[in-house]
Amino acid sequence: MGWCGHLATHLSAHPAMASLLRAAATWGLFPWRGYCSRGTQGELSKGFVEALKAVVGSPHVSTAAADREQHGHDESMHRCQPPGAVVWPQNVEQVSRLAALCYSQGVPIIPFGTGTGLEGGVCAVQGGVCINLTHMDRILKLDPEDFCVVVEPGVTRKTLNTYLRDSGLWFPVDPGADASLCGMVATAASGTNAVRYGTMRDNVLNLEVVLPGGRLLHTAGAGRHFRKSAAGYNLTGLFVGSEGTLGLITAATLRLHPAPEATVAATCAFPSVQAAVDTTVHILQAALPLARIEFLDEVMMDACNRHSRLTCSVAPTLFLEFHGSERALAEQIERAEEISQHNGGSHFFWAKEAEERSRLWAARHNAWYAALALRPGCKGYSTDVCVPISRLPEILVQTKEDLKASGLTGAIVGHVGDGNFHCILLVDPEDAEELRRVKAFGEHLGRRALALHGTCTGEHGIGLGKRQLLQEEVGAVGMETMRQLKATLDPRGLMNPGKVL
């Protein structure tokens, strides 16, 4: 019996819960109704569009097909599902009024940042209003003595670090794309530096959130930016990774880190996937203070060489980076090279100058586009599993074998210091059979990660495509708890419907 049937059996024993479940089901929160079951998405009425314009001004509302289509998709292979209108609020008061207006009229709300997501998180599956937050792009407060900064949702990762350049501080979470920081909060983003500095979950101190009905929430209390607290439930953590399904993030207080005194990067080629991943595990076991350690298979290296004009060996390769003092780095470099050579590593290249390092990491960050260039005209699909470090060699070798056997075009790249890797598959969106095989490959890999006590998504989120895997990962009680939270904060099911649950 599924969890729905199990709950139905016991509703009479829990009348309050029964009432909550019936109310939530009415708004399409549960599997027996589903988010997408409320009929076709109609156009927004002229009167409602005029009401939107009254809130933000006519220049900041668009129902033009080009704008709607631009906001109906991200960089994933999920088909474009445009909203009925796009609005660009200029401040939090306008966001609050927009949320109240949409909610009172039963109109879905879809938050939008830079559109760089990979799980269809901005697709307007029921139409509605897309709230583009990029015009709210101020850095509100820098507090260098407390190592924190407050940013609006339109501020991107690169913009913040440019602003911080002369402060001796930086924000290290780096997913590759120049994503909006509040979008990175919404997806619990990660990236190449997470092995040392953590993910967004570790670097968010407070959030300002407009709740579905328009109320304003400060998740840690207005203006607070403490490093630790035992006060009540962790509301900040609840909204990190919520993918726009619980509210609109209108400001984030982020933890900053001292800029390293010295930085050295390196690449090293290996005879096999196994050798490269074994080296990763051995370096971590040796407690070397890595800032980044990235894996690229030979297909990915070939693509990066072509796309970014590198001259690296076409072989399974590790990209490494160390942060610290000059003297400490010399010792770390020597030890890392010894471990790599012991596992068959060769063609060691150390990049000590900033320009050389930037070129290497630009190539790594452009791996997605390098992979797309392998098959022009096709779309990319990226898996996102993460497993305990001890199971990483096993799953990477198996995945490489599966990829070869599948006949699909793809490459493997990953943040292996965290046990997280991506299989980037190229697919013709018009080829139904190929789409089916890509979907089957992704689901099989997700279930393999779960069997190894890992997760189906390390950093991209659930979005549209991993909802079944989420159920398998957290179980019936976990899903029931998430649905109850959703029903409490968004009883009408209007916040980014169809995502996560």
C-alpha positions as CSV (number, residue, x, y, z in Angstrom):
1,M,0.0,0.0,0.0
2,G,1.3,3.5,-0.9
3,W,1.5,6.3,1.6
4,C,-1.7,7.8,0.3
5,G,-3.6,4.6,1.0
6,H,-2.0,4.2,4.4
7,L,-3.0,7.7,5.4
8,A,-6.5,7.2,4.1
9,T,-6.9,4.2,6.4
10,H,-6.2,6.3,9.4
11,L,-7.9,9.6,8.6
12,S,-10.8,8.8,11.0
13,A,-8.4,8.5,13.9
14,H,-7.0,11.9,13.2
15,P,-9.8,14.4,12.3
16,A,-7.5,17.5,12.3
17,M,-5.0,15.8,10.0
18,A,-7.9,14.6,7.8
19,S,-9.1,18.2,7.4
20,L,-5.6,19.4,6.5
21,L,-5.1,16.7,4.0
22,R,-8.5,17.3,2.3
23,A,-7.8,21.0,2.1
24,A,-4.4,20.4,0.6
25,A,-5.7,17.8,-1.8
26,T,-8.2,20.4,-3.0
27,W,-5.3,22.6,-4.1
28,G,-3.5,19.8,-5.9
29,L,-0.7,19.1,-3.4
30,F,-0.9,15.4,-3.4
31,P,-0.4,12.5,-5.9
32,W,-4.1,11.7,-6.3
33,R,-4.6,15.2,-7.8
34,G,-1.2,16.4,-8.9
35,Y,-0.1,19.9,-9.5
36,C,-0.9,19.7,-13.2
37,S,-4.4,18.4,-13.1
38,R,-6.4,21.7,-12.9
39,G,-7.1,22.0,-16.6
40,T,-5.6,24.1,-19.2
41,Q,-3.7,27.3,-18.5
42,G,-5.8,30.2,-19.6
43,E,-4.6,33.6,-20.4
44,L,-4.7,36.2,-17.7
45,S,-7.6,38.6,-17.9
46,K,-7.0,42.2,-19.1
47,G,-8.2,43.5,-15.7
48,F,-5.7,41.3,-13.9
49,V,-2.8,42.5,-16.1
50,E,-3.9,46.1,-15.4
51,A,-3.8,45.3,-11.7
52,L,-0.2,44.0,-12.1
53,K,0.7,47.3,-13.9
54,A,-0.8,49.3,-11.1
55,V,1.7,47.6,-8.7
56,V,5.0,47.9,-10.7
57,G,4.2,50.3,-13.5
58,S,3.4,49.5,-17.1
59,P,7.0,49.3,-18.3
60,H,7.7,46.5,-15.9
61,V,4.9,44.1,-17.0
62,S,5.0,42.1,-20.3
63,T,2.6,39.8,-21.9
64,A,4.6,39.7,-25.2
65,A,5.2,36.2,-26.5
66,A,9.0,36.6,-26.7
67,D,9.3,37.7,-23.0
68,R,6.9,34.9,-21.9
69,E,8.8,32.2,-23.8
70,Q,12.2,33.5,-22.5
71,H,10.9,33.0,-19.0
72,G,9.3,29.6,-19.6
73,H,12.4,27.6,-19.6
74,D,15.9,27.3,-18.1
75,E,19.0,25.5,-19.5
76,S,17.5,22.1,-19.1
77,M,15.9,19.9,-21.7
78,H,12.4,20.4,-20.2
79,R,10.1,21.9,-22.8
80,C,9.2,25.6,-22.6
81,Q,6.1,26.3,-20.6
82,P,5.6,30.1,-20.6
83,P,3.8,32.1,-18.0
84,G,0.8,34.3,-18.8
85,A,2.8,37.5,-17.9
86,V,6.2,38.5,-16.7
87,V,6.7,41.3,-14.1
88,W,9.9,43.0,-12.9
89,P,9.4,44.4,-9.3
90,Q,11.8,47.1,-8.2
91,N,11.6,46.6,-4.4
92,V,10.3,44.2,-1.7
93,E,7.1,46.2,-1.2
94,Q,6.2,45.6,-4.8
95,V,7.0,41.9,-4.4
96,S,4.7,41.7,-1.4
97,R,1.9,43.4,-3.2
98,L,2.3,41.2,-6.3
99,A,2.2,38.0,-4.1
100,A,-0.9,39.2,-2.3
101,L,-2.6,40.1,-5.6
102,C,-1.8,36.8,-7.3
103,Y,-2.7,34.7,-4.3
104,S,-6.1,36.5,-3.8
105,Q,-7.0,35.7,-7.4
106,G,-5.7,32.1,-7.4
107,V,-2.9,32.9,-10.0
108,P,0.3,30.8,-9.8
109,I,3.6,32.6,-8.9
110,I,6.9,31.6,-10.5
111,P,10.1,33.3,-9.2
112,F,12.8,33.9,-11.8
113,G,16.5,34.8,-11.4
114,T,19.0,34.3,-14.2
115,G,17.4,31.2,-15.7
116,T,20.5,29.1,-15.4
117,G,18.8,26.2,-13.6
118,L,19.0,22.7,-14.9
119,E,15.8,21.0,-13.6
120,G,13.0,23.0,-15.2
121,G,12.4,25.1,-12.1
122,V,11.1,28.1,-13.9
123,C,8.6,26.3,-16.2
124,A,5.1,27.7,-15.7
125,V,3.3,24.4,-15.7
126,Q,0.0,26.0,-14.9
127,G,0.6,29.4,-16.4
128,G,0.5,32.3,-14.0
129,V,2.8,35.2,-13.3
130,C,6.6,35.0,-13.5
131,I,8.2,37.4,-11.1
132,N,11.6,38.3,-12.4
133,L,13.7,39.6,-9.5
134,T,16.8,40.8,-11.4
135,H,15.9,44.5,-11.2
136,M,16.4,44.2,-7.4
137,D,20.2,44.2,-7.7
138,R,21.6,46.2,-4.8
139,I,24.2,45.1,-2.3
140,L,22.4,46.4,0.8
141,K,25.1,46.1,3.5
142,L,28.7,44.9,3.8
143,D,29.8,44.0,7.3
144,P,33.5,43.1,7.0
145,E,34.1,42.8,10.7
146,D,31.4,40.1,11.0
147,F,32.3,38.5,7.6
148,C,28.8,38.9,6.1
149,V,26.9,40.8,3.4
150,V,23.2,41.4,2.6
151,V,22.2,41.2,-1.1
152,E,19.1,41.6,-3.1
153,P,18.0,38.7,-5.5
154,G,19.3,40.4,-8.6
155,V,22.9,40.4,-7.4
156,T,25.0,37.6,-9.1
157,R,28.0,35.7,-7.8
158,K,30.5,37.5,-10.0
159,T,29.0,40.9,-9.2
160,L,29.4,40.3,-5.5
161,N,33.0,39.1,-5.7
162,T,33.9,42.1,-7.9
163,Y,32.4,44.4,-5.2
164,L,34.4,42.6,-2.6
165,R,37.7,42.7,-4.5
166,D,39.4,45.3,-2.3
167,S,37.9,44.1,1.0
168,G,40.1,41.1,1.6
169,L,36.9,38.9,1.6
170,W,35.2,36.8,-1.0
171,F,32.1,34.6,-1.5
172,P,33.4,31.2,-2.5
173,V,30.3,29.2,-3.5
174,D,30.8,28.8,-7.3
175,P,28.3,26.7,-9.4
176,G,30.0,27.8,-12.6
177,A,27.2,29.9,-14.1
178,D,27.0,33.5,-13.0
179,A,23.8,32.7,-11.2
180,S,21.9,35.1,-9.0
181,L,22.8,34.6,-5.3
182,C,19.2,34.2,-4.2
183,G,18.5,31.8,-7.0
184,M,21.5,29.8,-5.6
185,V,19.9,29.9,-2.2
186,A,16.6,28.6,-3.7
187,T,18.3,25.6,-5.3
188,A,20.8,25.0,-2.4
189,A,23.6,25.4,-5.1
190,S,27.1,24.2,-4.6
191,G,30.1,24.1,-6.9
192,T,33.8,23.6,-7.2
193,N,34.8,25.2,-3.8
194,A,32.3,23.2,-1.7
195,V,34.9,20.7,-0.6
196,R,36.5,23.5,1.5
197,Y,33.9,26.2,2.0
198,G,30.7,24.3,1.9
199,T,27.5,24.7,-0.1
200,M,24.8,27.5,0.1
201,R,23.4,25.6,3.0
202,D,26.6,26.4,5.0
203,N,26.8,30.0,3.9
204,V,23.4,31.6,4.4
205,L,22.9,33.4,7.7
206,N,19.4,34.9,7.2
207,L,16.8,35.4,4.5
208,E,14.1,37.9,3.8
209,V,11.2,36.0,2.2
210,V,7.8,37.2,0.9
211,L,5.4,34.4,1.8
212,P,2.6,33.4,-0.7
213,G,0.0,35.8,0.7
214,G,2.4,38.7,0.8
215,R,3.6,38.7,4.4
216,L,7.3,39.4,5.0
217,L,9.4,36.8,6.9
218,H,12.9,37.3,8.3
219,T,14.0,33.7,8.8
220,A,16.5,34.5,11.6
221,G,14.9,37.7,12.8
222,A,15.2,41.1,11.1
223,G,18.8,42.3,10.8
224,R,20.3,39.3,12.6
225,H,23.5,37.7,11.3
226,F,24.9,35.4,14.1
227,R,27.1,32.4,13.4
228,K,25.1,30.0,15.5
229,S,21.8,29.8,17.3
230,A,19.6,27.4,19.2
231,A,16.5,29.5,18.9
232,G,13.5,27.6,17.6
233,Y,13.2,25.9,14.3
234,N,15.7,26.5,11.5
235,L,13.5,28.6,9.2
236,T,16.5,29.7,7.1
237,G,17.4,26.1,6.4
238,L,13.8,25.4,5.4
239,F,13.9,28.0,2.6
240,V,17.4,27.0,1.3
241,G,16.7,24.5,-1.4
242,S,12.9,25.2,-1.5
243,E,13.1,26.0,-5.2
244,G,10.5,28.8,-5.0
245,T,7.8,26.6,-3.7
246,L,7.4,28.2,-0.3
247,G,8.0,31.9,-1.0
248,L,10.0,34.5,-2.8
249,I,13.5,35.3,-1.5
250,T,14.0,39.1,-1.6
251,A,17.3,39.4,0.3
252,A,19.9,37.1,1.6
253,T,22.5,37.6,4.4
254,L,25.6,35.6,3.3
255,R,28.7,34.4,5.1
256,L,32.0,35.7,3.6
257,H,35.5,34.2,3.9
258,P,39.0,35.7,4.0
259,A,40.6,35.8,0.6
260,P,43.5,33.2,0.6
261,E,47.0,34.5,0.9
262,A,48.2,32.3,-2.0
263,T,46.5,30.0,-4.5
264,V,47.9,27.3,-6.7
265,A,46.0,25.2,-9.3
266,A,47.0,22.0,-11.1
267,T,45.9,19.4,-13.6
268,C,47.0,15.8,-13.7
269,A,46.1,13.1,-16.2
270,F,45.5,9.4,-15.2
271,P,45.4,6.1,-17.1
272,S,41.9,5.3,-16.0
273,V,38.8,6.6,-14.2
274,Q,39.5,4.3,-11.3
275,A,43.0,5.8,-10.9
276,A,41.8,9.4,-10.9
277,V,39.0,8.7,-8.4
278,D,41.3,6.6,-6.1
279,T,43.7,9.6,-6.1
280,T,40.8,11.8,-5.0
281,V,40.0,9.5,-2.1
282,H,43.6,9.2,-1.0
283,I,44.2,13.0,-1.1
284,L,41.1,13.5,1.1
285,Q,42.2,10.8,3.5
286,A,45.6,12.5,3.7
287,A,43.7,15.6,5.0
288,L,45.3,17.9,2.5
289,P,43.3,21.2,2.7
290,L,42.0,21.2,-0.8
291,A,39.9,24.1,-2.0
292,R,38.8,22.3,-5.2
293,I,39.2,18.9,-6.8
294,E,37.3,18.3,-10.0
295,F,37.2,15.2,-12.2
296,L,36.8,15.3,-16.0
297,D,36.7,12.1,-18.1
298,E,38.6,11.8,-21.4
299,V,35.5,12.8,-23.4
300,M,35.1,15.9,-21.3
301,M,38.8,16.8,-21.6
302,D,38.7,16.5,-25.3
303,A,35.6,18.8,-25.4
304,C,37.3,21.3,-23.1
305,N,40.5,21.3,-25.1
306,R,38.5,22.2,-28.2
307,H,36.1,24.7,-26.7
308,S,38.6,26.5,-24.4
309,R,41.7,25.9,-26.5
310,L,43.6,24.0,-23.9
311,T,46.4,21.5,-24.6
312,C,45.7,19.0,-21.8
313,S,46.1,15.3,-22.3
314,V,42.9,13.6,-23.5
315,A,42.6,11.3,-20.5
316,P,40.7,11.1,-17.2
317,T,42.0,14.2,-15.4
318,L,41.8,15.9,-12.1
319,F,41.8,19.7,-11.7
320,L,43.0,20.7,-8.2
321,E,43.4,24.0,-6.3
322,F,45.0,24.7,-2.9
323,H,44.6,27.9,-0.8
324,G,46.8,28.9,2.0
325,S,50.2,30.5,2.9
326,E,53.1,30.2,0.5
327,R,55.0,27.8,2.8
328,A,52.0,25.5,3.4
329,L,51.2,25.4,-0.3
330,A,54.7,24.1,-1.1
331,E,54.1,21.1,1.3
332,Q,50.6,20.4,0.0
333,I,51.7,20.5,-3.6
334,E,54.5,18.0,-3.0
335,R,52.3,15.6,-1.1
336,A,49.5,15.8,-3.7
337,E,52.0,15.1,-6.5
338,E,53.3,12.0,-4.6
339,I,49.8,10.6,-4.2
340,S,48.9,11.2,-7.8
341,Q,52.1,9.6,-9.1
342,H,51.5,6.6,-6.9
343,N,48.2,6.1,-8.7
344,G,49.7,6.5,-12.2
345,G,49.2,10.2,-12.6
346,S,51.3,12.0,-15.2
347,H,51.5,15.3,-17.2
348,F,51.3,17.3,-13.9
349,F,50.9,21.0,-14.7
350,W,51.0,23.5,-11.9
351,A,49.4,26.9,-12.6
352,K,50.7,29.5,-10.1
353,E,49.9,32.7,-11.9
354,A,46.4,34.2,-11.7
355,E,46.0,34.2,-15.5
356,E,46.9,30.5,-15.9
357,R,44.5,29.6,-13.0
358,S,41.7,31.6,-14.5
359,R,42.1,29.9,-17.8
360,L,42.0,26.5,-16.3
361,W,38.9,27.2,-14.2
362,A,37.1,29.0,-17.0
363,A,37.5,25.9,-19.0
364,R,36.1,23.8,-16.2
365,H,33.2,26.1,-15.7
366,N,32.5,26.1,-19.4
367,A,32.4,22.3,-19.5
368,W,28.6,22.4,-20.0
369,Y,28.9,24.4,-23.2
370,A,32.0,22.4,-24.3
371,A,29.8,19.3,-24.0
372,L,27.0,20.8,-26.0
373,A,29.4,21.6,-28.8
374,L,30.0,17.9,-29.1
375,R,26.6,17.6,-30.8
376,P,25.5,21.0,-32.1
377,G,21.7,21.6,-32.2
378,C,21.1,19.1,-29.3
379,K,20.0,19.8,-25.8
380,G,21.9,18.8,-22.7
381,Y,20.8,16.8,-19.7
382,S,22.9,16.6,-16.6
383,T,22.6,14.0,-13.9
384,D,23.5,15.2,-10.4
385,V,24.0,12.3,-8.0
386,C,26.1,12.5,-4.9
387,V,27.4,9.5,-2.8
388,P,29.5,9.0,0.2
389,I,33.2,9.4,-0.7
390,S,33.9,5.7,-0.1
391,R,31.4,4.7,-2.8
392,L,32.6,7.2,-5.4
393,P,35.1,5.0,-7.2
394,E,32.5,2.2,-7.5
395,I,29.7,4.4,-8.9
396,L,31.9,6.4,-11.3
397,V,33.5,3.3,-12.9
398,Q,30.0,1.7,-13.2
399,T,28.5,4.9,-14.7
400,K,31.4,5.1,-17.2
401,E,30.7,1.5,-18.3
402,D,26.9,2.2,-18.5
403,L,27.5,5.3,-20.6
404,K,29.6,3.4,-23.1
405,A,27.0,0.6,-23.3
406,S,24.1,3.0,-23.7
407,G,25.1,4.4,-27.1
408,L,24.4,7.9,-25.8
409,T,26.7,10.8,-26.4
410,G,27.9,12.1,-23.0
411,A,30.7,13.0,-20.7
412,I,31.4,12.9,-17.0
413,V,32.5,15.8,-14.9
414,G,32.3,16.3,-11.1
415,H,33.0,17.8,-7.8
416,V,34.5,14.6,-6.6
417,G,35.8,16.0,-3.4
418,D,32.1,15.9,-2.2
419,G,31.2,12.7,-3.9
420,N,29.1,14.6,-6.4
421,F,29.4,14.2,-10.2
422,H,27.5,15.0,-13.4
423,C,26.9,12.9,-16.5
424,I,26.2,15.4,-19.2
425,L,24.1,13.7,-21.9
426,L,23.4,15.2,-25.4
427,V,20.0,14.5,-26.7
428,D,17.9,15.4,-29.8
429,P,14.7,16.8,-28.2
430,E,12.8,15.7,-31.3
431,D,13.9,12.1,-31.0
432,A,11.4,10.4,-28.6
433,E,13.3,7.2,-28.4
434,E,16.5,8.9,-27.5
435,L,14.7,11.0,-24.9
436,R,13.3,7.8,-23.4
437,R,16.9,6.3,-23.2
438,V,18.3,9.5,-21.5
439,K,15.4,9.5,-19.0
440,A,16.0,5.8,-18.2
441,F,19.8,6.4,-17.9
442,G,19.2,9.2,-15.4
443,E,16.7,7.3,-13.3
444,H,18.9,4.2,-13.2
445,L,21.9,6.3,-12.1
446,G,19.7,8.0,-9.4
447,R,18.6,4.7,-8.0
448,R,22.2,3.4,-8.0
449,A,23.2,6.4,-6.0
450,L,20.3,5.8,-3.6
451,A,21.4,2.2,-3.2
452,L,24.8,3.4,-2.2
453,H,23.3,5.6,0.5
454,G,23.6,8.7,-1.6
455,T,21.2,11.3,-3.0
456,C,19.6,11.8,-6.4
457,T,20.7,15.5,-6.5
458,G,23.8,17.0,-5.0
459,E,23.1,20.6,-6.2
460,H,20.7,21.0,-9.1
461,G,17.6,20.4,-7.1
462,I,14.4,18.3,-7.8
463,G,12.5,20.6,-10.1
464,L,10.3,18.8,-12.5
465,G,12.3,15.6,-13.3
466,K,13.3,14.0,-10.0
467,R,10.1,14.0,-8.0
468,Q,9.8,10.2,-8.1
469,L,13.4,9.8,-7.0
470,L,12.8,12.2,-4.1
471,Q,10.0,10.0,-2.9
472,E,12.3,7.0,-3.0
473,E,15.0,8.9,-1.2
474,V,13.2,10.3,1.8
475,G,10.4,7.8,2.1
476,A,6.6,8.1,2.8
477,V,6.9,9.9,6.1
478,G,9.5,12.3,4.7
479,M,7.2,13.2,1.8
480,E,4.2,13.5,4.1
481,T,6.1,15.9,6.3
482,M,7.2,18.0,3.3
483,R,3.6,18.2,2.0
484,Q,2.3,19.3,5.4
485,L,4.9,22.1,5.4
486,K,3.9,23.1,1.9
487,A,0.2,23.0,2.8
488,T,0.8,25.2,5.8
489,L,2.8,27.9,4.0
490,D,1.1,27.7,0.6
491,P,-2.4,26.2,1.2
492,R,-3.5,27.1,-2.3
493,G,-0.6,25.4,-4.0
494,L,0.3,28.5,-6.1
495,M,4.0,29.0,-5.3
496,N,5.9,27.5,-8.3
497,P,3.5,24.6,-8.7
498,G,4.6,21.3,-10.0
499,K,8.1,21.5,-8.6
500,V,9.7,19.3,-5.9
501,L,6.4,17.6,-4.7
